[in-house]
Amino acid sequence: MKHAANKPVLITGGSGFIGSYLALALLKRGQRVVLFDRDPDTRRLTGFGQAYTDYQKEGMVTFVQGDLSLLPHVMALFDKHEPQSVFHLGALLSAGTESNPTMGFQVDLVGTWNVLEAARLYCQQRQGMAPIRVLFPSTIASFGRFLPTPGNVANESVQMPTTMYGCAKVASERLGEYYHAKKWVDFRAVRFPSVVGAARGPGGTTVYSTLMMQQPLLGKVYDVYVKPERQLDILYVKDAVNALTSLHDAAKLPDDKRRVYNIAGIRTQGQAPSTQQIADAVMANGVAADRITFNAFDAGLDTTVQGFGILSDQAAKDDWHWAGAKYDLSATIVDFAKELKAAPGRLKALELF
Ligand SMILES: NC(=O)c1ccc[n+]([C@@H]2O[C@H](COP(=O)([O-])OP(=O)(O)OC[C@H]3O[C@@H](n4cnc5c(N)ncnc54)[C@H](O)[C@@H]3O)[C@@H](O)[C@H]2O)c1
């Protein structure tokens, strides 16, 4: 990723799970970052230890506490820090939006509008400035009902979300496209399946996919609530970060025919892994078999997971030469274990889950 050295990249949700991995990846490339989050707990970053502390000392990273749902907070952020690009990751995830849909609407939908609007005003107030890139992570949950199961969800499948989270993501996708069509911002988005990795937060229905790796690797027992045969599209967080930066770096998307791209997760012989296959891969990494149990079966959650599709990322491959996820199941577990061992201070209190 090549940037002018003097201008930072803004990451909303910068102290979150994906945001902290993205921040570190950008810092490693010499890119200055501004992290915006309402949560001042930066343990996911400071937990990396000396590496992160050094970046702080060098003035490479600035943390700004604020609320996405307040336009003045977001506008002040652009005015003060003058970013060259924005990764808008700040959001409440599905569990948060379902427990408080009003707040979910404010953060996930109004918050996205605030970012787009602040970006538009910021560019327009600086004469001659090209529309800045605004990267956005949407979700497999934006498809909702009427998915072909089993089967791949094509990029342009009908989106009929059933949750506030999914509704806000679909609306944000369309808003971004509108702002792009007006040439107010250069909007680019991905749709992720369930993202797994160390220090993921409370993520609702699919969080078991991370916890059945993380807890046993920490020497604890994890009781899974879906059937062993249940398949789930999962993507390692480093591939998620790679997808965001690759799409950011793509020079131009062909004919500007679409701005939002499905990103497919781990495949084993073309199939998304089953829960049992994930458990087997964790055990192959030296974890005792009794550390993963299937006693917490919940028929409702299992049915919900069964309804999630498997994303096809053919459009991303065609349009900007997305190379696909690099981490297979085994590489994911190995790297996950390495992260847990090297930086245990990144984990937030597990009661969060
Ligand atoms: N984790 C996944 O499986 C997954 C899958 C698809 C898409 N996504 C999207 O990726 C993005 C990052 O997800 P994550 O897994 O890192 O979640 P996360 O909860 O770890 O990070 C989100 C961050 O947003 C911050 N935030 C929430 N409300 C805010 C507000 N009002 N103002 C400022 N900051 C606020 C939170 O404090 C948190 O640090 C989100 O947009 C999410 O919808 C995640």
PDBQT file of the ligand as one rigid body, heavy atoms in Angstrom, charges set to zero:
ROOT
HETATM    1  N1  LIG A 401     -16.177  -9.999  12.861  1.00  0.00    +0.000 N 
HETATM    2  C1  LIG A 401     -16.870 -10.478  11.845  1.00  0.00    +0.000 C 
HETATM    3  O1  LIG A 401     -17.095 -11.686  11.722  1.00  0.00    +0.000 OA
HETATM    4  C2  LIG A 401     -17.385  -9.538  10.782  1.00  0.00    +0.000 A 
HETATM    5  C3  LIG A 401     -18.012 -10.069   9.640  1.00  0.00    +0.000 A 
HETATM    6  C4  LIG A 401     -18.516  -9.202   8.666  1.00  0.00    +0.000 A 
HETATM    7  C5  LIG A 401     -18.360  -7.831   8.818  1.00  0.00    +0.000 A 
HETATM    8  N2  LIG A 401     -17.758  -7.341   9.943  1.00  0.00    +0.000 N 
HETATM    9  C6  LIG A 401     -17.668  -5.898  10.089  1.00  0.00    +0.000 C 
HETATM   10  O2  LIG A 401     -16.313  -5.524  10.334  1.00  0.00    +0.000 OA
HETATM   11  C7  LIG A 401     -16.296  -4.364  11.176  1.00  0.00    +0.000 C 
HETATM   12  C8  LIG A 401     -15.374  -4.621  12.364  1.00  0.00    +0.000 C 
HETATM   13  O3  LIG A 401     -15.887  -5.739  13.092  1.00  0.00    +0.000 OA
HETATM   14  P1  LIG A 401     -15.106  -6.372  14.332  1.00  0.00    +0.000 P 
HETATM   15  O4  LIG A 401     -15.313  -7.830  14.301  1.00  0.00    +0.000 OA
HETATM   16  O5  LIG A 401     -13.755  -5.803  14.386  1.00  0.00    +0.000 OA
HETATM   17  O6  LIG A 401     -16.002  -5.828  15.530  1.00  0.00    +0.000 OA
HETATM   18  P2  LIG A 401     -15.569  -5.110  16.874  1.00  0.00    +0.000 P 
HETATM   19  O7  LIG A 401     -16.791  -5.022  17.719  1.00  0.00    +0.000 OA
HETATM   20  O8  LIG A 401     -14.381  -5.759  17.476  1.00  0.00    +0.000 OA
HETATM   21  O9  LIG A 401     -15.144  -3.659  16.357  1.00  0.00    +0.000 OA
HETATM   22  C9  LIG A 401     -16.078  -2.635  16.131  1.00  0.00    +0.000 C 
HETATM   23  C10 LIG A 401     -15.588  -1.404  16.840  1.00  0.00    +0.000 C 
HETATM   24  O10 LIG A 401     -16.537  -0.339  16.626  1.00  0.00    +0.000 OA
HETATM   25  C11 LIG A 401     -16.578   0.414  17.819  1.00  0.00    +0.000 C 
HETATM   26  N3  LIG A 401     -17.823   1.173  17.927  1.00  0.00    +0.000 N 
HETATM   27  C12 LIG A 401     -19.068   0.701  18.190  1.00  0.00    +0.000 A 
HETATM   28  N4  LIG A 401     -19.937   1.710  18.267  1.00  0.00    +0.000 NA
HETATM   29  C13 LIG A 401     -19.239   2.856  18.047  1.00  0.00    +0.000 A 
HETATM   30  C14 LIG A 401     -19.587   4.213  18.018  1.00  0.00    +0.000 A 
HETATM   31  N5  LIG A 401     -20.848   4.640  18.221  1.00  0.00    +0.000 N 
HETATM   32  N6  LIG A 401     -18.625   5.129  17.770  1.00  0.00    +0.000 NA
HETATM   33  C15 LIG A 401     -17.327   4.726  17.568  1.00  0.00    +0.000 A 
HETATM   34  N7  LIG A 401     -16.938   3.435  17.588  1.00  0.00    +0.000 NA
HETATM   35  C16 LIG A 401     -17.887   2.514  17.822  1.00  0.00    +0.000 A 
HETATM   36  C17 LIG A 401     -16.486  -0.626  18.933  1.00  0.00    +0.000 C 
HETATM   37  O11 LIG A 401     -16.080  -0.024  20.169  1.00  0.00    +0.000 OA
HETATM   38  C18 LIG A 401     -15.473  -1.607  18.367  1.00  0.00    +0.000 C 
HETATM   39  O12 LIG A 401     -14.156  -1.321  18.809  1.00  0.00    +0.000 OA
HETATM   40  C19 LIG A 401     -17.742  -4.078  11.550  1.00  0.00    +0.000 C 
HETATM   41  O13 LIG A 401     -18.247  -3.089  10.695  1.00  0.00    +0.000 OA
HETATM   42  C20 LIG A 401     -18.435  -5.394  11.299  1.00  0.00    +0.000 C 
HETATM   43  O14 LIG A 401     -19.794  -5.222  11.016  1.00  0.00    +0.000 OA
HETATM   44  C21 LIG A 401     -17.255  -8.160  10.919  1.00  0.00    +0.000 A 
ENDROOT
TORSDOF 0
